[in-house]
Amino acid sequence: MLIMMGTTLFAQPSPIGDTERSPFVHDPVMAYENGVYHIYATGMGIQHMTSHDRTMWRVHREPVMTEIPAWTHDSVPGFERHVWAPDVTRHQGKWWLAYSCSTFGRNGSAIGLLSADSLNGAWKDEGCIVCSREGRDDWNAIDPNFIIDEHGTPYMVWGSFWDGIQMVRLDQTMHIAAGEKPRTIARRYAPGVEAPEPNPTSQYAGTNAIEAPFIMKHGAYYYLFVSWDYCCRGSKSNYRVAVGRSRSVSGPYLDRNDVDMLQGGGTLFLQGDKKEYEAAGHCAAYTFGDEDVFICHGYSIAHDGASILMQHIIRWTDDGWPTLNQ
């Protein structure tokens, strides 16, 4: 999600060209190629960092998108260069990068697509994957995540507020497959359930405070991580991560009490410890070699609520649920 509220900037990129152990970042995702880890994150034209060890990170001077495609401005009134919440995956011999175009708290949004042969190569505009329109759609086309199922079929999940997390099957060009329509797979609250507080960030988005889905496959299950509650408020943020799982990529995703995430279920996975981090969310999870790695941004108490990179190793319980090695 957006990192700016009013005139207060809660997360700035690290100084250009510097190498940082805990860089300022928002909405990070990660990829690995030829001995190098790459982070892509919210920023002007998409922020990009690299590391050889996942410890020291170099912030690159050039953004991923040196030119913003004209179609994004036509599709999303008010959008300029501040690109949100990318996701990156490798499929069919290419890298694919999805990104979000929006304005804070509104659901006139679009998810765009780039492709490249290498993470060090040039990115090509592949147009729009999906758009949402205010007054037409009860979902918001931001926060994309790709997941490839066990048969090699790509899917995309996305969403923020409104009716919650959406899913759709893609074709092999990573666009929506013919005849497919988005459907809701997770909500913060079941339909008809009142939220305990009004939305403190937007008069438009309502209180179904769930966003930033990420699906990881482990063993026999697909695990759906989501972010609950409110980001982008610095030390006032109460962002946190919940999880559910399914034997099918398309769901239903159930929490540890077998409550469907479509009906407001979800098992709390990570929240601020109130010592180092006030809150944490917008996560991603990967298998790198023999390690399962969880990343997200945390609102740092020491940095007055600025969002910085968090990394943890995932451990698995005997009954197949993820936990963090903290």
C-alpha positions as CSV (number, residue, x, y, z in Angstrom):
1,M,0.0,0.0,0.0
2,L,0.9,3.6,-0.3
3,I,3.4,4.9,2.2
4,M,2.4,8.5,2.3
5,M,-0.5,10.0,4.3
6,G,-1.0,13.8,3.9
7,T,2.5,15.3,3.9
8,T,4.1,12.8,6.2
9,L,6.4,10.3,4.6
10,F,6.7,7.1,6.6
11,A,9.3,5.2,4.5
12,Q,12.0,6.7,2.3
13,P,14.4,4.6,0.2
14,S,17.8,4.3,1.7
15,P,20.3,6.8,0.4
16,I,20.9,6.0,-3.3
17,G,23.8,3.6,-3.8
18,D,24.3,2.9,-0.1
19,T,24.4,-0.6,1.3
20,E,22.1,-1.2,4.2
21,R,21.5,-4.0,6.7
22,S,17.9,-3.1,7.4
23,P,16.8,-0.9,4.5
24,F,13.7,1.3,4.5
25,V,11.2,-0.5,2.3
26,H,7.5,-0.9,1.8
27,D,5.7,-3.9,0.3
28,P,8.8,-6.0,-0.4
29,V,8.9,-9.0,-2.6
30,M,12.0,-11.1,-3.5
31,A,13.5,-13.1,-6.3
32,Y,16.8,-15.0,-6.8
33,E,18.9,-15.4,-9.9
34,N,22.6,-16.2,-10.5
35,G,23.7,-15.8,-6.9
36,V,21.9,-12.5,-6.4
37,Y,18.8,-11.7,-4.4
38,H,16.5,-9.0,-5.7
39,I,14.0,-7.0,-3.8
40,Y,11.2,-5.0,-5.5
41,A,9.1,-2.7,-3.5
42,T,6.8,0.3,-3.6
43,G,8.5,3.5,-4.9
44,M,8.8,5.9,-7.7
45,G,8.9,3.6,-10.7
46,I,9.3,0.6,-8.3
47,Q,12.2,0.5,-5.9
48,H,15.0,-2.1,-6.5
49,M,17.6,-3.6,-4.2
50,T,20.1,-6.4,-4.5
51,S,22.1,-8.6,-2.2
52,H,24.4,-11.6,-2.3
53,D,23.6,-12.7,1.2
54,R,20.2,-11.3,2.2
55,T,22.0,-9.3,4.8
56,M,23.5,-6.3,3.2
57,W,21.3,-4.6,0.5
58,R,22.3,-2.2,-2.2
59,V,19.6,0.3,-3.3
60,H,19.8,0.9,-7.0
61,R,19.8,4.4,-8.5
62,E,17.5,3.6,-11.4
63,P,14.0,2.4,-10.7
64,V,12.6,-0.6,-12.5
65,M,10.3,1.6,-14.6
66,T,12.2,4.5,-16.1
67,E,9.1,5.2,-18.2
68,I,5.5,4.8,-16.9
69,P,3.3,3.4,-19.7
70,A,0.7,5.9,-21.0
71,W,-2.1,3.4,-20.5
72,T,-1.7,3.6,-16.7
73,H,-2.6,7.3,-16.7
74,D,-5.6,6.7,-18.9
75,S,-6.8,3.9,-16.7
76,V,-6.2,5.4,-13.3
77,P,-7.1,9.1,-12.8
78,G,-4.6,10.8,-10.5
79,F,-1.9,8.1,-10.8
80,E,1.5,9.4,-11.8
81,R,4.8,7.6,-10.9
82,H,4.4,6.2,-7.4
83,V,4.0,2.5,-8.1
84,W,2.8,0.2,-5.4
85,A,3.2,-3.3,-4.2
86,P,4.8,-5.3,-7.0
87,D,5.2,-9.0,-7.3
88,V,7.7,-11.0,-9.3
89,T,7.8,-14.7,-10.4
90,R,9.5,-16.9,-13.0
91,H,7.3,-18.8,-15.4
92,Q,7.7,-20.2,-19.0
93,G,11.3,-19.2,-19.1
94,K,10.6,-15.5,-18.3
95,W,10.4,-13.2,-15.3
96,W,7.1,-11.5,-14.8
97,L,6.5,-8.5,-12.6
98,A,3.1,-7.2,-11.7
99,Y,2.6,-3.8,-10.2
100,S,-0.2,-1.6,-8.8
101,C,-1.4,1.8,-10.0
102,S,-3.8,3.6,-7.7
103,T,-4.5,6.6,-5.5
104,F,-4.8,6.2,-1.7
105,G,-8.1,4.9,-0.4
106,R,-9.9,4.7,-3.8
107,N,-10.6,1.6,-5.9
108,G,-10.2,3.1,-9.3
109,S,-7.0,1.0,-9.8
110,A,-5.1,-1.2,-12.2
111,I,-2.5,-4.0,-12.1
112,G,0.1,-3.8,-14.8
113,L,2.5,-6.4,-16.1
114,L,6.2,-6.3,-17.2
115,S,8.4,-9.2,-18.5
116,A,12.1,-9.7,-18.8
117,D,14.5,-12.6,-19.8
118,S,16.7,-11.8,-16.8
119,L,16.4,-9.7,-13.6
120,N,19.4,-7.8,-14.9
121,G,17.8,-7.2,-18.3
122,A,15.3,-4.7,-19.6
123,W,11.7,-4.9,-18.6
124,K,9.0,-4.9,-21.3
125,D,5.6,-3.4,-20.9
126,E,3.0,-6.2,-21.2
127,G,0.0,-4.0,-20.6
128,C,-2.8,-4.3,-18.1
129,I,-3.8,-7.5,-16.3
130,V,-6.9,-6.2,-14.6
131,C,-8.6,-2.9,-13.7
132,S,-11.2,-1.9,-11.1
133,R,-13.6,1.0,-11.5
134,E,-15.2,3.0,-8.7
135,G,-19.0,2.5,-8.8
136,R,-18.6,-0.7,-10.9
137,D,-16.4,-3.1,-8.9
138,D,-16.6,-4.1,-5.3
139,W,-12.9,-4.9,-5.2
140,N,-9.7,-3.0,-5.7
141,A,-7.1,-4.0,-8.3
142,I,-3.9,-3.6,-6.2
143,D,-1.5,-5.8,-4.3
144,P,-1.0,-8.6,-6.9
145,N,0.6,-12.0,-6.2
146,F,1.2,-14.7,-8.7
147,I,1.0,-18.4,-7.8
148,I,1.7,-21.3,-10.1
149,D,-0.1,-24.5,-9.2
150,E,1.2,-28.1,-9.3
151,H,0.0,-28.4,-12.9
152,G,1.9,-25.3,-14.1
153,T,-1.3,-23.2,-14.3
154,P,-0.8,-19.6,-13.2
155,Y,-3.2,-17.7,-10.9
156,M,-3.2,-14.3,-9.5
157,V,-4.6,-13.1,-6.1
158,W,-4.9,-9.4,-5.2
159,G,-7.0,-7.0,-3.3
160,S,-7.4,-4.4,-0.6
161,F,-10.6,-3.7,1.4
162,W,-14.0,-3.6,-0.4
163,D,-15.1,-7.2,-0.7
164,G,-11.6,-8.5,0.1
165,I,-9.1,-10.8,-1.6
166,Q,-9.7,-11.7,-5.2
167,M,-8.5,-14.7,-7.3
168,V,-8.5,-15.5,-11.0
169,R,-6.9,-18.0,-13.3
170,L,-4.4,-16.7,-15.8
171,D,-3.3,-17.9,-19.2
172,Q,0.3,-18.6,-20.1
173,T,0.9,-14.9,-21.0
174,M,0.0,-14.0,-17.4
175,H,-3.2,-12.3,-18.4
176,I,-6.7,-13.3,-17.3
177,A,-7.7,-16.6,-19.0
178,A,-10.7,-16.5,-21.4
179,G,-14.0,-16.6,-19.6
180,E,-12.5,-16.2,-16.1
181,K,-13.9,-13.7,-13.6
182,P,-12.5,-12.6,-10.2
183,R,-14.0,-14.2,-7.2
184,T,-13.5,-13.4,-3.5
185,I,-11.5,-15.9,-1.4
186,A,-10.9,-14.0,1.9
187,R,-12.5,-11.2,3.9
188,R,-11.5,-9.5,7.2
189,Y,-15.1,-9.8,8.5
190,A,-17.9,-12.1,7.4
191,P,-20.7,-10.4,5.6
192,G,-23.0,-8.7,8.1
193,V,-20.4,-8.5,10.8
194,E,-19.6,-5.0,12.1
195,A,-16.0,-3.9,12.4
196,P,-15.0,-2.7,15.9
197,E,-13.7,0.6,14.6
198,P,-14.2,3.0,11.7
199,N,-11.6,3.2,9.0
200,P,-9.0,5.8,10.2
201,T,-7.3,6.1,6.8
202,S,-10.1,6.4,4.1
203,Q,-13.8,7.4,3.9
204,Y,-14.1,5.4,0.7
205,A,-12.5,2.0,1.5
206,G,-14.8,0.8,4.3
207,T,-13.7,-1.4,7.2
208,N,-13.1,-4.8,5.5
209,A,-9.5,-4.3,6.4
210,I,-7.7,-7.1,4.5
211,E,-5.2,-6.8,1.8
212,A,-1.8,-7.9,0.4
213,P,-2.4,-11.6,-0.3
214,F,0.5,-13.9,-0.8
215,I,0.2,-17.7,-1.5
216,M,3.0,-20.1,-0.8
217,K,3.0,-23.9,-1.6
218,H,4.5,-26.2,1.1
219,G,3.9,-29.9,1.1
220,A,0.3,-30.8,0.4
221,Y,-1.0,-27.3,1.1
222,Y,-1.2,-23.8,-0.3
223,Y,-0.9,-21.2,2.4
224,L,-2.6,-17.8,2.0
225,F,-1.0,-15.0,4.0
226,V,-3.0,-11.7,4.2
227,S,-2.5,-8.4,6.0
228,W,-5.2,-7.3,8.5
229,D,-6.1,-3.8,9.6
230,Y,-4.3,-0.6,8.9
231,C,-0.9,0.2,7.4
232,C,0.7,3.5,6.4
233,R,0.2,5.4,9.6
234,G,3.7,5.2,11.0
235,S,3.6,4.5,14.7
236,K,-0.2,4.5,14.7
237,S,-0.2,1.5,12.3
238,N,-1.8,-1.8,13.5
239,Y,-1.0,-3.9,10.5
240,R,-0.6,-7.7,11.2
241,V,-0.4,-10.9,9.2
242,A,-2.9,-13.8,9.3
243,V,-2.8,-17.2,7.4
244,G,-5.0,-20.0,6.3
245,R,-4.4,-23.1,4.1
246,S,-6.0,-25.2,1.4
247,R,-5.2,-28.4,-0.5
248,S,-6.4,-26.6,-3.6
249,V,-4.9,-23.4,-4.9
250,S,-8.4,-22.1,-5.5
251,G,-9.5,-22.7,-1.9
252,P,-11.3,-22.8,0.4
253,Y,-8.6,-21.4,2.7
254,L,-9.3,-22.5,6.4
255,D,-7.6,-21.3,9.5
256,R,-6.4,-23.6,12.4
257,N,-10.0,-23.6,13.7
258,D,-11.3,-24.7,10.3
259,V,-13.0,-21.3,9.8
260,D,-13.1,-20.3,6.1
261,M,-11.2,-17.1,5.4
262,L,-14.1,-16.1,3.1
263,Q,-16.1,-15.8,6.2
264,G,-13.6,-13.8,8.2
265,G,-11.3,-16.7,9.3
266,G,-7.6,-16.5,9.6
267,T,-4.9,-17.5,12.2
268,L,-2.8,-14.7,13.5
269,F,0.8,-15.2,12.3
270,L,2.7,-12.0,13.0
271,Q,2.1,-8.7,14.7
272,G,4.2,-5.9,16.2
273,D,6.1,-6.9,19.3
274,K,5.8,-3.3,20.7
275,K,9.5,-3.4,21.4
276,E,11.2,-3.1,17.9
277,Y,8.1,-2.9,15.7
278,E,4.8,-1.3,16.3
279,A,3.2,-3.3,13.5
280,A,4.2,-5.4,10.5
281,G,2.6,-6.7,7.3
282,H,2.5,-6.9,3.5
283,C,4.5,-10.1,3.4
284,A,6.0,-12.6,1.0
285,A,7.3,-16.1,1.6
286,Y,9.8,-18.2,-0.4
287,T,11.8,-21.4,-0.5
288,F,15.5,-20.6,-1.1
289,G,17.5,-23.8,-1.1
290,D,16.7,-25.6,2.2
291,E,15.3,-22.4,3.9
292,D,11.7,-21.1,3.9
293,V,12.0,-17.4,4.2
294,F,9.4,-14.9,5.3
295,I,9.8,-11.1,4.5
296,C,7.6,-8.1,5.2
297,H,7.9,-4.5,6.3
298,G,7.7,-3.5,9.9
299,Y,7.0,-0.1,11.4
300,S,10.1,0.5,13.4
301,I,9.8,2.1,16.9
302,A,13.4,3.2,16.8
303,H,12.8,4.9,13.5
304,D,9.7,6.8,14.6
305,G,7.3,4.4,12.6
306,A,9.3,4.2,9.4
307,S,8.9,0.9,7.6
308,I,12.0,-1.3,7.3
309,L,12.7,-4.7,5.9
310,M,12.0,-7.7,8.2
311,Q,13.2,-11.2,7.5
312,H,12.5,-14.5,9.4
313,I,13.0,-18.2,8.8
314,I,9.7,-20.2,8.7
315,R,9.5,-23.3,10.8
316,W,6.7,-25.8,10.4
317,T,4.7,-27.5,13.1
318,D,4.1,-31.2,13.2
319,D,0.5,-30.6,11.9
320,G,1.8,-28.4,9.0
321,W,1.3,-24.8,10.1
322,P,4.0,-22.2,9.6
323,T,5.6,-20.4,12.6
324,L,8.4,-17.9,12.7
325,N,11.9,-18.3,14.1
326,Q,12.1,-15.0,15.9
